[in-house]
Amino acid sequence: VYVRGIDMQLDDDALYQQCLQANLEIAQAYGKELVALESNVRFFIRRLSRSGLGWGIAQCCGLGSLANALGMPVTSISSSAAWDDLAPHGSHPLTDPLCSSDRVRIEHIGCGYRRHEKLLEVARDDFLLQRVRVCWQDDGLNCGKCEKCLRFRLTLTLAGLRSRNFQPLTDYAELDLAPIENDTHYIDWDDNLRLARAMGNAIAARE
């Protein structure tokens, strides 16, 4: 299931077509059917909230509403963190299933793996690695400069991987531009620190 309006603006037609094509290629390569949707649920939640409730807090409510609208018997939401890194978040293994209904069961999957471990698994198929998108800034397929892009570029570099959708990270000083503003950011960057140490990259670990 790919939803326009979750990780991009609703009016960015060029970016949507680019992402849609990449997802179609993946679905066809694996013999799957891509279900493409458009929803304003992310913007609706932001507008509805008087307290500035963001997507990071209401994520499962939004995704759960889409799952129930689709009506597929089982919908899986991929984890953001591993079991021992869990923190309060809009998508969580304890709360995601609460958005289920008598027709739709929502499950939270993937907590057995850290982010870099998921990347290493994806990288076993270069076809997938060359189509990865993590960005939500509406500045090209991956802007390369936001917190998520910088973090992912570092993970690729540490793992010795290349993706056509990302410029290699050649200067660790670029990481100074990445804000660490909440517990989730800290956990995600700590994952890269673990990887740097595991790969014996003392410079990256120090930076």
N, C-alpha and C positions, 0 to 999 in steps of 0.2 A: 504494500500500500504506500503510495507516494502522495503527499498532500501539499498542494500549492497554498502558500499562506502561512506555513509553519516556520520554514527557514528562509523565507524571502518575502518581499512585498508582493501584494496581489497584482500590482500593475507592471511588474517587471517581466514583460513577455519574452524578451530575448533570453534572459537567464533561465526562465522556466523551460523554454524549448530546449535549451542546452542540457539542463538537468534531466528533463523528461527523456531525451534521446539516450543519455547514458544509462538511465534506469531501464529503459526498454531493451537496450543491448544486453544488460545483465540478466533481465528476466528471460529473454529469448535464449541466451546461452545456457541457462539452467533449466529450461523447459517449464518456466513459471508464467503465470498470467499477472501482468502489472495492473493494479487498480489505481487509477489516477483520479484524485479528488481536488476540489478547490474549496477552501473554507476560510471564513473570517474569524474563527473562534479565538485565535490568539489576540486579535485586535479587539474583539468583543469583550474578552475578559479584562483587558487593560482599561477599556472605556467604562465598563460596568463598575469597577472597583473604585471606591472613594479613598482607599488607603494605599493606592499605588501597587495593588497586587500584581505581581509580574508573572511571566510564564514559568520562571523557575520554581514558583510556589504552586501554581495552578496547572502545571503541565499534564498530570494524569487526568484531571477533570476535563481538560480540552481533548486529549487523545481518547479518553474513555467515551466522551460524547460522540466522537466520530466512529468509534468501534461499534457503539450501540446503534448508530444510524445505519451503518453498513449491515449489521445483523449477522455477520459471520459467527459461527458457533464458538470459535476460539480465536482470540487476538493476542499476539505476543508483543510486549513492550520490552525493548532491550534495556539492560541495566546501564546506569551511569557509573556505578562504583562496584568494587568487589565487596564480599561479605565483611571483611575486617576494616573496610574504609567507609562504611555506611554513615551518613549524616542526614539530618532532616532535609528533605528535598521534595520537589513537586512530583517526582516519580520515585517510588520506593517499593521494595518487595512486600512490605506490610500493608501499604495503602492502595497500590494499584488494583489488586483484586477486589477492593471495595467498590470500584466503579463498574463491576459486573452487574448483570441483570439476569432475569430468568431465561433470557434467550442467548445471552452472550457471556462467555467466561473470559475474563482478562487475566493474563498471566505475565509476571515479571520474570524475565529470563536473563542469564548471563552473569550472575553475581559470582560465579566460580572463577572468573577471569578478570585480571586487571586490564586497563586500556591498552597498554603496550602488548600484552599477550593476545588481545583480540587483533591488533594490527599484524602481529607475526603470523597469526592464523590466516588472515586475509591475504597476506603477502605470499602465501603458498601458491596462490593463483595470480599470476601477474596481470591477467585480464582484469581482475577486480581491483588490484592495486592501482592500475592506471586510470581508474574511474572514481577514485575516492574524492568525496567532497565533505568538508566539515564546517565550512564557513556559513554565516548567516548575515553578512554585512552588505549584501547586494552590491558588491564591488568586484565584478568578475566572478568566475566559478569559485575560486578561493582567493581572497584578497591578499593573503600571505603576511598580513601585518597585524591582524587582530589577535587577541589572546589565544583563541582556539587554533588559529593557523600557525602562530609561532610555536605553540606547544606541540602541535602535530609535526611541524617541520623538524623540531628538535628530536622527536621520537624517531622519525625517519632517518635522521642523520646518525643517531646513536645505534640504530639497528642496521645501518649500512644499506638502507633501501632508497630507491628513487621512484618517484611518481611524476608523470608528465604534468600533473596538476599543481605541483609545488616546486618553487625554486629551492635548491639545496641551501641549507643554513651554513654559511661559511664564516660568519662572524658572530660569536656569542654575545657581543654587545647589543645585537638586535633584541635580545631577550629582555633588555631593560625597558622596552616599550610595552611589555606584557603586564597588565595590572593583576595583582593577586588581591581580590577584594572580598572574598568570602571563603567559607570552609571548603566548598566544592573546588574552587580554584586551587587552594592549598593541596588538597588531596590529589588532584590531577597532576600538579607539578611535582609533588612528592613521588608520584609514579615514575616520572622521568628521572628523578634523582636515583631511585632504585635501579632503573635500567642503566643509567650511567655507571653506577658502581658495579653492576653485574658485568658490564662490558669492559670494565677496567679503564674507563675514560675519566681520569682524575681531573682534567681541565674542565670538562663539562660539569662534573660533580661539584667542583669548587665554584664555578660561575653560578 
